[in-house]
């Protein structure tokens, strides 16, 4: 045995390879990597199962197209441009397709066969691993568990629940209005309207969730975590590409879970000990937590699942409503004729601002038109962030999609599709008003069924009605009471607001005066 090992050592270490310099070894490794990358790129372009779907060359051969797009925070516009060039289905990565039709959204998010698609292995799956430590309504993959969790959360979002918590929203709207009216004492003072609206949404969502507001310090933690996520997001796109590779995928998921532990994304926003204290202090209050606790036993919810779902309600409710409010006021202030028209409607309906809170805001057509048009132009989240993997061979909008393919439906593109909307890139709230969208009007052929900011199917936004109610209340109260002028008029939302899975880099600055 000794003689054999000695001979083996002599053969190995006398090999010319061991006489190479370290730089030569590095060079050989680089060439080998480059050769493998070239082979993989050729396979992706010519032989991959979705090679027949058109798209840009860089997207076909590597994930770098999406990585670059997410890094530059132009994901919405980049995917929209691809659909304008290539049609309703486009290849945006070697193993990923983007669709831009209502039919595709129904096929993917409300499929006839419930197990046709899965979240496992998507970048959304990685993002959620980065933020949440346990299963929640957004992260759960199998349909039975999703049904169980949705049933547990549903009591918090009924019409009765909205009525019971009306005073909470009124309190936070009034707090925001008081801040704006204080600023109006000095008409030349410039304030960040975005900051005031963010505080409103955070305070309101936290109060609705726990029966008491969540601190602004925790809001600052959440905003910092979003900034970190914006930096990490391009890396997650590359990681998602790697998860499809055997063994490598498992390692990548462990790395992402380790990043969550390292950065403590969710612990600084809502710690488990803090949640336990809030549970102990409920005292029969009406809020999301009480509703969920009432279903804890029947739904079999663990303490970790309760924490994860409460964190989801807080973060998801805040992110979507905050960007919508800023976008709504941006469009109203850059189109002052619509601000004045909405103000006229509100003052015709309510003689004082105090009456707004008790009014039926659903019956105000201009208010709802302005809100719906904002959500058409600025859907809170990108469709790519909620993509799926085909668990079997499927047909989506008439296109055969092989098992294992990632696919998404892009609502940003759908809601600006010139084949579905007149003046698709323009803020035209009148398209939602009956007197302007009938026969003979420019908007008579608008396909309003492609308005899908909340997605659809049983995976659609569970808090839609609660969110819309709080948005209407804030917009109606502020517009009724205040005149505002936008200061940073050089800011153009479509050009300057960054986006990947969420929106970033927007701040609406205004001067305020009493109306």
C-alpha positions in Angstrom: 0.0 0.0 0.0 2.8 2.4 1.0 4.6 1.7 -2.3 1.4 2.4 -4.3 0.7 5.7 -2.5 4.3 6.7 -3.0 4.1 6.0 -6.8 0.7 7.9 -7.0 2.2 10.9 -5.2 5.1 10.9 -7.6 2.8 10.8 -10.6 0.6 13.6 -9.3 3.2 16.0 -8.0 5.6 15.5 -10.8 2.9 16.4 -13.3 3.6 19.6 -15.4 0.4 21.1 -13.8 2.1 21.5 -10.5 5.0 23.3 -12.0 2.7 26.0 -13.4 2.8 29.4 -11.7 -0.2 30.5 -9.6 -1.1 33.1 -12.3 -1.1 30.3 -14.9 -3.5 28.3 -12.8 -5.8 31.3 -12.3 -5.7 31.8 -16.1 -6.6 28.2 -16.8 -9.5 28.4 -14.3 -10.7 31.5 -16.0 -10.5 30.0 -19.4 -12.4 27.0 -18.2 -15.1 29.1 -16.6 -15.4 31.2 -19.8 -15.7 28.1 -21.9 -18.4 26.6 -19.7 -20.2 30.0 -19.8 -20.0 30.0 -23.5 -21.4 26.5 -23.8 -24.3 27.4 -21.4 -25.0 30.6 -23.3 -25.2 28.6 -26.6 -27.4 26.0 -25.0 -29.7 28.7 -23.6 -29.9 30.5 -27.0 -30.4 27.5 -29.3 -31.5 24.5 -27.3 -33.3 25.7 -24.2 -37.0 24.6 -24.1 -38.2 28.2 -24.4 -35.6 29.2 -27.1 -38.5 29.6 -29.5 -39.9 32.6 -27.5 -38.5 36.0 -28.7 -36.6 38.4 -26.5 -33.3 40.3 -26.3 -30.1 38.4 -26.9 -28.7 39.2 -23.4 -31.9 37.9 -21.7 -31.8 34.7 -23.8 -28.2 33.7 -22.8 -27.9 34.9 -19.2 -29.7 36.5 -16.3 -27.7 39.7 -16.8 -30.5 41.6 -18.6 -32.8 41.4 -15.5 -29.8 42.0 -13.1 -29.0 45.2 -15.0 -32.6 46.3 -15.1 -33.2 45.7 -11.4 -29.9 47.4 -10.6 -30.8 50.5 -12.6 -34.3 50.5 -11.0 -36.0 50.7 -14.4 -37.7 47.2 -14.3 -41.2 48.4 -15.1 -40.2 50.5 -18.1 -37.7 47.9 -19.4 -40.2 45.1 -19.4 -42.8 47.4 -20.9 -40.4 48.2 -23.7 -39.8 44.6 -24.4 -43.5 43.8 -24.7 -43.9 46.8 -27.0 -41.2 45.3 -29.2 -41.8 41.6 -29.0 -45.5 41.3 -28.2 -47.7 39.8 -25.4 -45.1 37.2 -24.4 -41.4 37.9 -24.2 -38.3 36.0 -22.9 -36.8 38.1 -20.2 -34.2 35.6 -18.8 -32.9 32.2 -20.0 -35.7 30.4 -18.2 -38.3 33.1 -17.7 -41.2 34.5 -19.7 -43.2 37.6 -19.2 -46.8 37.9 -20.3 -48.9 41.1 -20.7 -52.5 40.1 -21.1 -55.5 39.6 -18.9 -55.9 36.1 -20.2 -52.4 35.2 -19.1 -53.0 36.7 -15.6 -56.1 34.5 -15.3 -54.3 31.4 -16.5 -51.4 32.0 -14.0 -53.1 33.4 -11.0 -56.5 31.8 -11.2 -55.7 28.4 -13.0 -58.2 25.7 -13.5 -55.7 23.2 -12.1 -54.6 24.4 -8.7 -51.2 22.7 -8.7 -50.2 23.9 -12.1 -47.8 26.5 -10.7 -45.5 26.9 -7.7 -43.6 29.7 -6.0 -40.7 27.5 -5.0 -37.5 28.6 -6.6 -38.7 32.0 -7.7 -37.0 35.3 -6.7 -40.1 36.1 -4.8 -39.5 32.9 -2.8 -35.9 34.2 -2.1 -37.1 37.7 -1.1 -39.6 36.2 1.3 -36.9 34.0 2.9 -34.9 37.1 3.3 -37.6 38.9 5.3 -39.9 36.3 6.9 -38.8 33.6 9.3 -42.0 31.5 9.1 -44.9 30.8 6.7 -47.4 33.5 6.0 -50.2 34.2 3.5 -47.7 35.4 0.9 -45.0 32.8 1.3 -47.1 29.7 1.6 -46.9 27.5 -1.5 -49.4 24.6 -1.2 -53.1 25.4 -1.7 -54.4 23.8 1.4 -52.1 25.7 3.7 -53.0 28.9 1.8 -56.7 28.3 2.2 -56.1 27.7 6.0 -54.2 31.0 6.4 -56.6 33.0 4.3 -59.5 31.8 6.3 -57.7 32.8 9.5 -57.0 36.3 8.2 -60.3 36.9 6.4 -62.3 38.1 9.5 -59.9 41.1 9.8 -61.0 42.4 6.4 -64.8 42.1 6.3 -67.1 45.1 5.8 -68.0 44.8 9.4 -64.4 45.0 10.5 -63.9 48.1 8.3 -66.8 49.8 10.0 -65.6 48.8 13.5 -62.2 50.4 12.9 -63.4 53.5 11.2 -62.4 55.7 14.1 -58.8 54.5 14.0 -58.4 55.7 10.4 -60.2 59.0 11.2 -57.7 59.6 14.1 -54.7 59.2 11.9 -56.1 61.2 9.0 -56.9 64.1 11.5 -53.3 63.8 12.9 -51.9 64.2 9.4 -54.3 67.0 8.5 -53.2 68.9 11.7 -49.6 68.6 10.6 -50.4 70.0 7.2 -52.5 72.9 8.6 -49.6 73.7 10.9 -47.4 74.0 7.9 -50.0 76.2 6.3 -49.4 78.8 8.9 -46.2 79.6 6.9 -47.3 79.4 3.2 -43.7 79.7 2.0 -42.5 76.7 4.0 -41.7 73.6 1.9 -42.5 70.3 3.5 -42.2 66.7 2.3 -45.8 65.6 1.6 -44.4 62.0 1.1 -43.0 61.9 4.6 -46.3 63.1 6.1 -48.3 60.5 4.1 -45.9 57.8 5.0 -46.3 58.5 8.7 -50.1 58.4 8.2 -50.0 55.0 6.5 -47.6 53.5 9.0 -49.5 54.8 12.0 -52.8 53.7 10.6 -51.8 50.3 9.5 -50.0 49.6 12.7 -53.0 50.8 14.8 -55.4 48.7 12.7 -53.2 45.7 13.2 -52.4 45.9 16.9 -54.9 48.3 18.5 -52.1 50.9 19.0 -49.7 52.8 16.6 -46.3 51.4 15.7 -43.5 53.8 16.5 -41.9 56.0 13.8 -38.6 54.5 14.8 -39.8 51.2 13.5 -40.9 53.0 10.3 -37.3 54.2 10.0 -36.0 50.6 10.4 -38.4 49.5 7.7 -37.3 52.2 5.3 -33.7 51.2 5.9 -34.5 47.6 5.2 -36.1 48.6 1.9 -32.9 50.5 1.0 -30.8 47.4 1.8 -33.3 45.3 -0.3 -32.9 47.6 -3.2 -29.1 47.0 -3.2 -29.5 43.2 -2.7 -32.3 42.8 -5.3 -30.0 42.4 -8.3 -28.0 39.7 -6.5 -31.3 37.9 -5.8 -32.1 37.9 -9.5 -28.8 36.1 -10.1 -29.4 33.8 -7.1 -32.8 32.9 -8.6 -31.1 31.8 -11.8 -28.7 29.6 -9.8 -31.5 27.9 -7.8 -32.5 26.0 -10.9 -29.2 24.2 -10.8 -28.8 21.0 -8.8 -27.1 21.3 -5.4 -26.3 25.0 -6.2 -29.9 25.9 -5.5 -29.9 24.4 -2.0 -26.7 26.3 -1.2 -28.2 29.6 -2.5 -31.3 29.2 -0.3 -29.2 28.7 2.7 -27.1 31.8 1.9 -30.3 33.9 1.6 -31.6 32.6 5.0 -28.3 33.4 6.5 -28.5 37.0 5.1 -31.9 37.4 6.9 -30.3 36.3 10.2 -27.3 38.5 9.6 -29.2 41.7 8.8 -32.2 41.0 11.1 -34.6 42.5 8.5 -37.8 41.9 10.4 -36.7 41.9 14.0 -36.2 45.6 14.1 -39.6 46.2 12.6 -41.7 43.9 14.8 -39.9 41.7 17.3 -41.6 38.5 18.6 -41.3 39.7 22.2 -43.0 42.9 21.2 -45.8 41.0 19.6 -46.3 38.9 22.7 -46.7 42.1 24.7 -49.2 43.4 22.3 -51.2 40.2 22.5 -51.3 40.5 26.3 -52.6 44.1 26.1 -55.5 43.6 23.7 -58.3 44.0 26.2 -61.0 43.2 23.8 -60.1 45.8 21.2 -61.1 45.4 17.5 -58.0 45.0 15.3 -56.3 42.6 12.9 -54.5 40.8 15.7 -57.7 40.1 17.6 -59.4 38.7 14.5 -56.4 36.4 13.8 -56.2 35.2 17.4 -59.8 34.3 17.2 -59.0 31.9 14.4 -55.8 30.6 15.9 -57.1 27.3 17.2 -59.4 26.5 14.2 -56.7 27.4 11.7 -53.9 25.7 13.7 -51.7 28.8 13.6 -48.4 28.6 15.5 -47.0 31.6 17.3 -44.3 32.0 14.6 -47.0 32.0 11.9 -49.0 34.7 13.7 -45.8 36.8 14.0 -45.0 36.3 10.3 -48.5 37.2 9.1 -48.7 40.3 11.3 -45.4 41.4 9.9 -46.8 40.8 6.4 -49.9 42.9 7.1 -47.8 45.7 8.5 -45.1 45.8 5.8 -47.3 44.9 2.8 -50.1 47.3 3.9 -47.7 50.1 4.4 -45.7 49.7 1.2 -48.6 49.5 -1.2 -50.7 52.3 0.4 -47.8 54.7 0.9 -46.7 54.7 -2.7 -50.3 55.0 -3.9 -50.9 58.1 -1.8 -47.7 59.8 -3.0 -48.5 58.9 -6.6 -52.1 60.1 -6.2 -51.0 63.5 -5.0 -48.2 63.7 -7.5 -50.7 63.3 -10.4 -53.3 65.7 -8.8 -50.7 68.4 -8.2 -49.1 68.1 -11.6 -52.7 68.3 -13.1 -54.2 71.1 -11.0 -57.4 71.1 -13.0 -58.1 67.7 -11.6 -57.2 68.7 -8.1 -59.7 71.6 -8.4 -62.3 69.3 -9.9 -62.0 66.9 -7.0 -62.0 69.7 -4.5 -65.3 71.0 -6.0 -66.9 67.5 -5.8 -65.8 67.2 -2.1 -67.1 70.6 -1.1 -70.3 70.0 -2.8 -70.8 66.8 -0.9 -69.5 68.0 2.5 -70.0 71.5 4.0 -67.0 71.0 6.4 -64.0 68.8 6.5 -65.2 67.1 9.6 -68.1 65.6 7.6 -65.8 63.7 5.3 -65.1 60.9 7.8 -68.7 60.0 8.1 -69.6 60.3 4.4 -70.0 57.6 1.8 -66.9 58.1 -0.2 -67.7 55.2 -2.5 -70.4 57.4 -4.0 -68.0 60.2 -5.1 -67.2 59.4 -8.8 -64.3 61.9 -9.2 -62.5 60.8 -6.0 -62.7 57.2 -7.1 -61.7 58.0 -10.7 -58.6 59.8 -9.5 -57.6 56.8 -7.3 -58.3 54.2 -9.9 -56.3 56.2 -12.5 -53.4 56.4 -10.1 -53.4 52.7 -9.6 -53.6 52.2 -13.3 -50.4 54.2 -13.9 -48.6 53.2 -10.8 -49.5 49.7 -9.6 -47.8 49.3 -6.2 -45.8 46.2 -7.0 -44.2 44.8 -10.2 -45.7 41.7 -11.7 -42.2 40.2 -12.0 -42.1 40.2 -8.2 -45.0 37.7 -8.0 -44.0 35.2 -10.7 -44.5 31.5 -10.7 -42.8 28.3 -12.0 -44.8 25.9 -14.1 -45.1 22.7 -12.2 -46.1 20.9 -15.3 -46.4 21.6 -19.0 -49.1 24.3 -19.3 -50.7 26.6 -21.9 -50.8 30.3 -21.0 -52.7 32.6 -23.2 -52.3 30.1 -26.0 -48.5 29.7 -25.6 -47.1 26.3 -24.6 -44.9 26.7 -21.5 -42.7 23.7 -20.5 -42.6 22.5 -16.9 -39.9 24.3 -14.9 -40.3 27.6 -16.7 -40.6 30.8 -14.7 -43.4 33.1 -15.8 -45.0 36.4 -14.7 -47.8 38.7 -15.8 -46.8 42.3 -16.0 -49.7 44.6 -14.8 -47.6 47.8 -15.4 -47.5 46.9 -19.1 -51.1 45.7 -19.2 -52.4 48.9 -17.6 -50.6 51.0 -20.2 -51.3 48.9 -23.2 -52.4 51.1 -26.2 -54.5 48.3 -27.4 -56.5 48.4 -24.2 -56.4 52.1 -23.2 -56.8 55.4 -24.9 -54.0 57.8 -24.0 -52.3 54.9 -22.1 -49.4 57.0 -20.7 -51.5 60.0 -19.6 -53.3 60.7 -16.4 -56.9 60.8 -17.5 -59.2 60.1 -14.5 -62.2 61.1 -16.6 -61.9 57.7 -18.4 -63.6 56.2 -15.3 -66.5 58.7 -15.3 -69.7 57.6 -17.1 -70.2 60.9 -18.8 -66.8 60.6 -20.5 -66.5 57.0 -21.4 -69.7 56.2 -23.4 -70.2 55.8 -27.1 -68.4 58.4 -29.2 -65.9 59.3 -26.5 -62.1 58.6 -26.7 -62.5 56.1 -23.9 -65.3 54.0 -25.2 -63.0 51.1 -26.1 -61.0 51.1 -22.9 -60.7 47.5 -21.7 -61.1 48.2 -18.0 -60.9 44.5 -17.1 -57.2 44.8 -17.6 -57.0 47.1 -14.6 -55.5 44.6 -12.1 -53.3 46.5 -9.5 -54.4 44.0 -6.8 -53.9 40.9 -9.1 -56.8 38.4 -9.1 -57.9 35.0 -7.9 -57.6 33.6 -4.4 -54.0 34.9 -4.3 -55.2 38.5 -4.8 -54.7 41.2 -2.2 -56.7 40.2 0.9 -56.7 43.8 2.3 -57.9 45.6 -0.9 -61.1 47.1 0.6 -59.4 48.2 3.8 -56.6 49.8 1.8 -59.0 51.6 -0.6 -61.0 52.9 2.3 -58.0 54.4 4.1 -56.8 55.9 0.8 -60.1 57.5 0.0 -60.3 58.9 3.5 -56.9 60.5 3.4 -57.2 62.0 -0.1 -60.7 63.4 0.5 -59.9 65.0 3.8 -56.7 66.6 2.7 -58.0 67.9 -0.6 -61.1 69.3 1.1 -59.1 71.2 3.6 -55.9 72.2 1.8 -54.6 73.9 -1.2 -51.1 72.7 -2.1 -48.5 73.5 -4.7 -45.8 71.1 -5.8 -42.3 72.6 -5.3 -40.0 70.1 -6.9 -41.7 70.4 -10.3 -38.6 69.1 -12.0 -39.4 65.6 -10.6 -41.2 63.4 -13.2 -42.6 60.2 -11.8 -42.2 58.0 -14.8 -38.6 59.3 -15.4 -37.3 59.7 -11.9 -39.0 57.3 -9.5 -37.0 54.1 -9.3 -38.6 50.7 -9.4 -37.9 47.0 -9.3 -40.3 44.9 -7.3 -41.4 48.1 -5.4 -41.1 51.9 -6.0 -38.2 53.9 -4.7 -36.7 57.4 -5.0 -39.8 59.6 -4.9 -40.4 62.5 -2.6 -43.2 65.0 -3.3 -42.4 68.4 -1.8 -45.1 71.0 -1.4 -46.2 74.3 0.1 -49.6 74.2 1.9 -52.3 76.8 2.4 -55.7 76.5 3.9 -58.4 76.1 1.3 
